[in-house]
């Protein structure tokens, strides 16, 4: 299977985040295989968080300024669509790939009547992350016009088939974003529970704090480290104080390279209310960290096999997550067994080469559909 000569990728921004990291990873992979890659963001240049291969043509449209009222929003969306259409045409792509629900809608509007296959990619769980009445209606109208719809988990396949009609649906998980052999041989583990994620309600850090508060009185040698930034930071810090655990919680800004933290963490905990396909969980397992997670929609249940390479708790069940954490804290042999199994499992299933083969299948199907349209 070969990669199309020219690929244009569209995303809202390239700041810190899971979708941004995945798009950067696959863009770098394709340009290394000889493709001409253009990466367009609605945000301006200068704020890219992850490293980009210098051979990639980078375009920042600087079109994310807030609108004042419905009329202003409509005018802004028209400007965005016109600017994006111009940037796409200038890149002369064989295939366009869009990442993110609202960006997908804008990309499909911008490319109406262009004879170029468009692949749209959902990056969260659209059943949980609602867009509002008008965008939801637009998604139902526009997604059938795409050449393919990519979701990250099998549990979303039925939703994707229903929303896109008879169009091709592909399930492509996120790849590990580092060289596989870097995942092995962890350093000495600390008595630290690590959690990584944006500080927003859906990431469930309030549930994690409540779970840790149940465990901490019996395991005061352990600390909780939360890595991430976001609008819920002050509320979460207040909750930690209310629960009497603030002295045992460390708050760390998100870093590009999480490997040192993952190599030293004693446990990794994913407390999300819902997910797309959690990169942080995937990378923790690849580094051999024993993990506990809510079996939330969607992602953890397709990464972790409960009791084999990690522990899963029912979604939102603080008591069950606390029990899973305490079980891991109290059993060093279990931690070692699950951590070793986790590393072998995810590296074999989600390494970059394996995932990129699936992406090549998506591209080939979109090109074939475009030629027969």
ZIWONOR-V723111 format. One record per residue. N is the residue number from 0. PSI is psi in degrees with one decimal (NA if undefined). Layout:
n=N psi=PSI
n=N psi=PSI
//
This chain:
n=0 psi=137.0
n=1 psi=157.0
n=2 psi=138.8
n=3 psi=153.0
n=4 psi=-44.0
n=5 psi=124.8
n=6 psi=135.2
n=7 psi=124.7
n=8 psi=136.8
n=9 psi=134.3
n=10 psi=159.1
n=11 psi=-51.1
n=12 psi=171.6
n=13 psi=39.2
n=14 psi=-170.6
n=15 psi=131.2
n=16 psi=161.9
n=17 psi=-46.8
n=18 psi=-40.8
n=19 psi=-39.6
n=20 psi=-42.1
n=21 psi=-45.1
n=22 psi=-42.3
n=23 psi=-42.4
n=24 psi=-46.8
n=25 psi=-31.5
n=26 psi=-45.7
n=27 psi=-39.7
n=28 psi=-43.6
n=29 psi=-39.3
n=30 psi=-31.0
n=31 psi=-21.1
n=32 psi=3.5
n=33 psi=0.6
n=34 psi=151.6
n=35 psi=112.7
n=36 psi=128.1
n=37 psi=129.8
n=38 psi=113.1
n=39 psi=129.5
n=40 psi=149.2
n=41 psi=-27.3
n=42 psi=161.8
n=43 psi=168.4
n=44 psi=161.3
n=45 psi=-9.7
n=46 psi=20.7
n=47 psi=131.4
n=48 psi=-38.2
n=49 psi=149.4
n=50 psi=138.7
n=51 psi=134.4
n=52 psi=131.3
n=53 psi=-15.1
n=54 psi=-12.1
n=55 psi=133.6
n=56 psi=115.3
n=57 psi=125.1
n=58 psi=124.3
n=59 psi=117.2
n=60 psi=-16.4
n=61 psi=57.3
n=62 psi=28.4
n=63 psi=14.7
n=64 psi=142.1
n=65 psi=152.8
n=66 psi=155.8
n=67 psi=90.8
n=68 psi=167.8
n=69 psi=-41.5
n=70 psi=-41.6
n=71 psi=-39.6
n=72 psi=-41.8
n=73 psi=-42.9
n=74 psi=-39.8
n=75 psi=-40.9
n=76 psi=-35.3
n=77 psi=-42.9
n=78 psi=-41.1
n=79 psi=-44.8
n=80 psi=-42.8
n=81 psi=-42.9
n=82 psi=-41.5
n=83 psi=-40.7
n=84 psi=-43.7
n=85 psi=-41.8
n=86 psi=-39.5
n=87 psi=-47.7
n=88 psi=-38.8
n=89 psi=-28.7
n=90 psi=-12.0
n=91 psi=55.3
n=92 psi=153.0
n=93 psi=-31.9
n=94 psi=142.8
n=95 psi=135.6
n=96 psi=124.7
n=97 psi=137.8
n=98 psi=122.9
n=99 psi=138.1
n=100 psi=-56.9
n=101 psi=-34.6
n=102 psi=-36.5
n=103 psi=-44.5
n=104 psi=-45.5
n=105 psi=-40.1
n=106 psi=-42.2
n=107 psi=-38.5
n=108 psi=-43.4
n=109 psi=-24.5
n=110 psi=12.7
n=111 psi=132.5
n=112 psi=7.9
n=113 psi=137.8
n=114 psi=52.6
n=115 psi=126.9
n=116 psi=136.0
n=117 psi=125.1
n=118 psi=123.8
n=119 psi=141.9
n=120 psi=121.0
n=121 psi=134.6
n=122 psi=4.8
n=123 psi=-160.2
n=124 psi=102.7
n=125 psi=-14.9
n=126 psi=-25.2
n=127 psi=-33.8
n=128 psi=88.2
n=129 psi=147.5
n=130 psi=-11.5
n=131 psi=162.3
n=132 psi=-52.0
n=133 psi=-49.6
n=134 psi=-34.6
n=135 psi=-40.4
n=136 psi=-38.9
n=137 psi=-38.6
n=138 psi=-42.1
n=139 psi=-31.1
n=140 psi=-36.5
n=141 psi=-32.5
n=142 psi=-35.0
n=143 psi=-15.8
n=144 psi=-14.0
n=145 psi=153.0
n=146 psi=-26.3
n=147 psi=152.9
n=148 psi=125.1
n=149 psi=128.0
n=150 psi=168.9
n=151 psi=-16.5
n=152 psi=152.6
n=153 psi=-30.9
n=154 psi=-19.6
n=155 psi=-1.9
n=156 psi=-45.2
n=157 psi=-43.8
n=158 psi=-43.6
n=159 psi=-41.2
n=160 psi=-41.5
n=161 psi=-41.3
n=162 psi=-27.1
n=163 psi=-0.4
n=164 psi=-125.5
n=165 psi=6.1
n=166 psi=160.4
n=167 psi=132.4
n=168 psi=132.3
n=169 psi=139.6
n=170 psi=114.2
n=171 psi=111.2
n=172 psi=167.5
n=173 psi=145.2
n=174 psi=156.1
n=175 psi=136.8
n=176 psi=15.9
n=177 psi=168.1
n=178 psi=132.8
n=179 psi=-40.3
n=180 psi=-16.9
n=181 psi=-14.5
n=182 psi=-16.6
n=183 psi=-179.1
n=184 psi=62.6
n=185 psi=151.2
n=186 psi=-179.4
n=187 psi=135.4
n=188 psi=139.8
n=189 psi=167.1
n=190 psi=68.7
n=191 psi=129.9
n=192 psi=121.6
n=193 psi=136.1
n=194 psi=136.6
n=195 psi=128.8
n=196 psi=156.2
n=197 psi=140.2
n=198 psi=77.8
n=199 psi=159.9
n=200 psi=-39.1
n=201 psi=-19.5
n=202 psi=-11.3
n=203 psi=26.7
n=204 psi=-25.0
n=205 psi=-38.1
n=206 psi=-37.3
n=207 psi=-44.6
n=208 psi=-40.9
n=209 psi=-37.0
n=210 psi=-45.8
n=211 psi=-36.4
n=212 psi=-29.3
n=213 psi=-28.3
n=214 psi=-35.6
n=215 psi=-40.8
n=216 psi=-26.2
n=217 psi=-6.1
n=218 psi=63.1
n=219 psi=-6.7
n=220 psi=-11.3
n=221 psi=148.0
n=222 psi=158.6
n=223 psi=126.0
n=224 psi=120.0
n=225 psi=120.4
n=226 psi=119.6
n=227 psi=168.0
n=228 psi=160.3
n=229 psi=173.2
n=230 psi=-15.6
n=231 psi=4.0
n=232 psi=-50.0
n=233 psi=-39.4
n=234 psi=-39.8
n=235 psi=-39.8
n=236 psi=-38.8
n=237 psi=-39.4
n=238 psi=-40.8
n=239 psi=-40.1
n=240 psi=-43.1
n=241 psi=-36.3
n=242 psi=-6.7
n=243 psi=25.0
n=244 psi=9.4
n=245 psi=-31.4
n=246 psi=-13.9
n=247 psi=8.9
n=248 psi=127.5
n=249 psi=134.9
n=250 psi=120.3
n=251 psi=130.3
n=252 psi=153.9
n=253 psi=138.4
n=254 psi=152.3
n=255 psi=-44.2
n=256 psi=104.3
n=257 psi=-3.1
n=258 psi=-46.5
n=259 psi=-39.8
n=260 psi=-39.6
n=261 psi=-33.2
n=262 psi=-23.0
n=263 psi=-13.7
n=264 psi=141.8
n=265 psi=-36.2
n=266 psi=158.1
n=267 psi=136.2
n=268 psi=129.5
n=269 psi=107.1
n=270 psi=22.9
n=271 psi=147.1
n=272 psi=-35.8
n=273 psi=160.6
n=274 psi=175.2
n=275 psi=-73.1
n=276 psi=97.5
n=277 psi=107.4
n=278 psi=-39.6
n=279 psi=-40.9
n=280 psi=-44.8
n=281 psi=-46.2
n=282 psi=-34.1
n=283 psi=-46.0
n=284 psi=-40.3
n=285 psi=-30.9
n=286 psi=8.3
n=287 psi=20.6
n=288 psi=128.0
n=289 psi=138.2
n=290 psi=150.3
n=291 psi=138.6
n=292 psi=152.1
n=293 psi=139.2
n=294 psi=61.6
n=295 psi=164.2
n=296 psi=131.0
n=297 psi=167.3
n=298 psi=-62.1
n=299 psi=-39.5
n=300 psi=-18.0
n=301 psi=-0.1
n=302 psi=-45.1
n=303 psi=133.3
n=304 psi=112.7
n=305 psi=127.4
n=306 psi=-9.5
n=307 psi=-51.9
n=308 psi=19.1
n=309 psi=179.1
n=310 psi=136.4
n=311 psi=139.8
n=312 psi=151.2
n=313 psi=144.5
n=314 psi=128.1
n=315 psi=2.3
n=316 psi=96.2
n=317 psi=-41.8
n=318 psi=-41.7
n=319 psi=-38.7
n=320 psi=-40.0
n=321 psi=-40.5
n=322 psi=-39.4
n=323 psi=-42.6
n=324 psi=-45.8
n=325 psi=-36.0
n=326 psi=-42.1
n=327 psi=-42.6
n=328 psi=-39.3
n=329 psi=-3.4
n=330 psi=93.8
n=331 psi=-36.1
n=332 psi=-38.9
n=333 psi=-43.1
n=334 psi=-44.6
n=335 psi=-43.1
n=336 psi=-46.7
n=337 psi=-38.6
n=338 psi=-42.4
n=339 psi=-43.6
n=340 psi=-37.4
n=341 psi=-46.4
n=342 psi=-48.1
n=343 psi=-37.9
n=344 psi=-52.6
n=345 psi=-32.7
n=346 psi=-35.8
n=347 psi=-31.4
n=348 psi=-30.8
n=349 psi=20.7
n=350 psi=158.1
n=351 psi=-42.8
n=352 psi=-42.3
n=353 psi=-44.6
n=354 psi=-37.9
n=355 psi=-29.0
n=356 psi=-39.0
n=357 psi=-38.3
n=358 psi=-36.9
n=359 psi=-34.4
n=360 psi=-38.6
n=361 psi=-45.8
n=362 psi=-43.4
n=363 psi=-41.8
n=364 psi=-38.1
n=365 psi=-41.0
n=366 psi=-43.4
n=367 psi=-40.7
n=368 psi=-37.1
n=369 psi=-36.1
n=370 psi=-27.8
n=371 psi=-5.7
n=372 psi=NA
//
